């Protein structure tokens, strides 16, 4: 699969960039900075605890190509509501690798990425290509991209892979500098999924009896996100305000909206604090039911397909080490987020009440640019 996709991408890049390379014009866009990053993350909520490190290294070669590699580990202890009501709690480890290469041709930046993550019963791999192009003297940036990925789905206790899923993602966006202090962007995304789109461990309920969930084998979704970033330094020195809105819908009859606002403030020399609030609301899938009262072709009790709302309050603080030579930068970053989820039509079978839970997310990062 990857070999065929590489061939297609190579042809696409030759067609799109051949004319630009032939002109021999000077490069206007710039490569990403050389960077090394180490992070430790913790997620704890809803009966799930995931911890582990993440490492990233990015280095440019001869100022022509920037290469990066990222390694991510999740050690998961799972006793979520789905698990404790239908199966036994378990522990497992997920590891993920991401590789990318960026190059600049005149006013365009081209990125190629590869990813692979493995779990004892799940393998996901993908390849993507993105192109961003600056116009009007760098005041406007247009971006296009696509990703092709494949998942192999297994089940503990069964030999081999029981099924697979394929995913195509297409994205486009435009970022515009309106004034020296105001930047806005619009991004759109379309996703097409096919294959096994459920979980071999999850059970639905029909007339109160547990049955294996049955999801459609195809799904298409769309999303549009608007973002605004404004430098409010004239009102409060060293500050900025951002706002985002995202709308999602799919052919499973799910519609959702996400609204986020954030405020960043320099509070002392080298210190930057960022506070944010996010609100999410979602309607249920057409075939979702907490306890179906009739037999249907498709049925699921996946709470992620139900009607629910969530909020998230985040705080991020970064400190830049002073006195380093020009071109070098070291930052220490701590981020904490408190998430809350309330489900309208998903019942906690242990209590008979609508299910709700909270989660804590912590990230500690050391970042160096050079």
N, C-alpha and C positions, 0 to 999 in steps of 0.2 A: 504494500500500500504506500509506504513512504517513498519507495523508489519511483513509483509512477508519479506521485505528487511532485517530487523534486524535479522530474523531467518537465512537467507542466509549468512549474514555477520558473524554471530556468528560461523556457521559451517566453513566458510573460515578461520577465525582466529584460531580456534582450530586445523585445519589441518595444517596451515602454521607454527604455533608457538608451538604446543604441544611438538615436539621433542626438541626444544630449551629450553623450561621450564624444561623438565625432566632432562636435563644435570646439572642444578643447578650451572652453571658457573657464574662468576662475571660479572656484567654489565659493558660494555665498553662505550656505547653511554650514553648521558646525557639528562635529561629532560630540557625543556625550563625554563628560569628564571621566578621566581615570578614577576608579573608585574601588575601595574595599570596604566590606560591611559585614558585621557579625551581629546576629540578633538572637535573643531567647524569648520565646512566647509561651503564654499560658492561657488556656481557655477552660473555664470551669462553670458549668451551668446545665440545668435540665438533666442531671445524671450523667453527663459526659464531661470528662476531663482529658484535655489534650495538651501536651507539653513537648518542647523540643527546640533544637537550634536551627538557625538558617544562616548560611554563608553565601556571600556574593562577591565576585571579583570582576571588574571591568577594566580592560586595558586596550589602548589604541596601538596600532602597528603602522609606523611610518606616516602617521597622520592621514591614513587612507581608509583604514578599517578599524572599527572598535568591536572587540570581542568581549563577551561576558558569559559567566557561568554561575549558576545559583544551585545550592543544595539545601533542601528543606526536609525536616523530619518531624513527624507527629507520632508521639507515643500516646495511644488512645485507650482510655478506660471507659467502656460504654455500658451504662445502666440507664439509658434513656427510657421514656415512657413506652416507646414501641417495643423495646427489649424486655423490660421487666414484666410487661403484660402478655407477651407471646413467646418469650424465649429466656435464655439465661444470660446474665451479664458476661462480657468478654473483654479481653485486652488484646490489642494488636498494634503494629507499627506500620506507618505509611512513610515512604521516602519518595521524594520528588527531585528530579533534575531538570534544569532549564538552561538552554544554551541559546545565544543570540549573536548575530553579527550585523553591524550597522556600517553603511558606507554613504558618502556624500557625493552627489553629482550635481554640480551647479547649485541651484536653489532647492534641490530635492534630497531628502534623506530616505534611504531604503533599508529596511530591517527584515531579516530572516530569522525565525525562531523555531526551536525544537524543544519539546517537553515530553517527559515520561514520568509517571508516578506508579508505584507498585504497592499493593497490599496483599495479604495472604490470599484473598479471594477476588482481587480486582486489579486490573492493569489498564491505565489510560495513557495514550500517546498521541501527540499532535504536532503539526507543523503549520507555521503561519508566515505571511508576508505582509508588510505594511509599507506604504509610501506616503510621505508628507512633503508638500511643496509650498514654498513661500512665494507670495506674489505681492505686488504693490509695495515694493521696497521692504518686505518683511512685516508689513502691517497685517497681512492676512495669511493664514496657514490652512491649506486644504489637505485632508488626510483620507486615505483609502486603505482598507486591509481585509484580509480573509484568513480564516483558520480552518483546517481540516483535522479532525481528531477521531480516534476510534477507541472504544472501551471493550475489554474482555471481562465478562461477568461470570464469577464462579460462586460456589456455595461450599462451606465447610462440610466435610463428610462425604462429598461427592467428587469422583475423579474427573479431571478435565474441566473445560470451560462449558458452562451450560448455555451461554448465549453471548451476543455482542451487540454493540450500538455504535452508530456512526453519527457524527455531528459536523455540520457546515455552518460557519459563522461569517457574516459579511458586515462590515462597518464602514461608516463614512462620517466625516466631521469637518467643521470649519471653525477656526478661532480668529477672532477679530479684535484688534486693538482700536477701541473707539476714541480714547483720549490718552494722554500720558499716564493717567491714573486708573483707567477703566478698561477691563478686558472681558469679553463675553465669548462663549462657545456654544455650539449646537452639535450634538453627536447622535447618530442614528445607528441602530443595530438590527440585523435580521438573523435568526437562527433556525436551522432546519435539522431536526433529529429524527432518526429512524432506528428500528431495532428494539432491543429490550430496554424499556424505559422505566422499570420498576425495581423492586428489591425482592430477592428470593426468600428473605426472612420476614417480610412484612405480611400481616394478615388483615383482611377486611372483615366486616361483620355483616351478615345477611340473616335477618330474623333472629338476631342474637347469637348466631353460630359463627365461629371463626372459619374463614375460607381464604385461600391464597388470593392476593389482590390481582386484578386483571386490568392492566393499563393498555391504551392504544399503542400501536407500534410506530406511530408517526406523530410528530408534533412540530408546529411552526410557530414562532413567536417574533414579536417586534418590540422595540423599545426606543424611546427618544429622550435625551437628557439635555436640559438647558442649564448653563452655568454662568455665573457672573462673579467677577473678582474686582473689588474696588479698593484702591489705596486711600484710606481715610486719615492719612497723616496730617492733612490740613486741620482736621477736627481734633484728633488725638495723636500726638507725635508717635511715630513708629508703630502704627496700627494698620490693619486691613480687615475688610469684611467680605465674606463670600456667601453665596446662596446658590442652591442647586434644586432642580426639580426633575424627576424622572417618571415617565409613564410607560407601563408595560402592559401588553395584552397578547393573547395567544388563541389558537383554535381549540384549546380545551376549555374555553370560556372563562379563563382566569384573567382578571384585570387588576392591576396594582399601581400604586403611586408612592413615590418616596420624595420627601421634602427634607432638605438639610440646610442649616445655617451655621456659620462659624465665624469666630473672631480671633485674630492673631494680634499679639501685642509684644513689643520689645519692652521688658520690664527692668532690665539692667544691662550693663555691658556684657555682651556674649549670651544673654538669656532671651529666649523667645518662647512665649506661652500661647497655646492655641486651644480654645474651647469650642465644642461643637454640640449640636443637638440634631438628631435625625428622627423622623416620624415615618412609619411605613404602614400601609393599609392594603389588604388584599381580599378579593372575593374568591369563592370556592370554584373548583373545577366542576364541569358538567356532570361527571360521573362520581364525584366524591360523595360519600355518605358516612355518617357516624355509625348508623345501624340501618342498612337498607331494608326496606319493607317489601321489595319485589325483586325478582331476578332480572338482571340486565346483562348485556354483553360485557360491559366494562364496569368495574367497581373497585374503589380504593378507599382506604382509611388512612392514607398518608397525611399527617397533620400539615405538611408543607403545601398541600393542595386544598386545605380547608380555608374557612373565613377567619382571618386573624389580624391583629394589629400589633405593632411593636414600636418601642422607642429606644433610643440609645443616646446616652450622655457621655461625651468624651472629653478628655483633658490630655494635652500633649505638651511636654516641656523639653526644650533642647538647649544645650550649652556648648558654645564654640570655644575651643581652647585658644587662648590669646598668645600673641607673640611668635607665631610660626612664620617662616619665610613666605614671600609671595608665591602663590600657586599651590600652597599646601593648606589643608583644612582638616581639623579633627573635631567631630561632634559627638556628644553623648546625649542620647534621646531616650526619654521614658514616656510611654503612652498607656493610658488606662481608659477603658470603656465599660460602662454599665448598661446592659441590655435587658429589656423586659418584654415578655411575650404574653399576649392574652388571646385565647382561642374562643371563638363564638360557638362553634358547632363541632368541637372535638372534646369528647368526654374522657376524664380520668376514670378508668374503670375501677380504680381502687376506692374512689370516693363518690363517684357518680356526679361530680361537679365539672363545669367547664375547666379545661386544663389551662394552667398559667405557670410560668417559671421565669427566673431571672438568671443572667449569666454575667460573669466577670472576664474581661479580656485584658491581659497585661503584656506589653512588649518592652524589652530593654535592648537598646541598639548602640553599638559603637560604629561610627562611620568616618572614613578617611578619604579625602580626595587629594590627588597629586598630579 
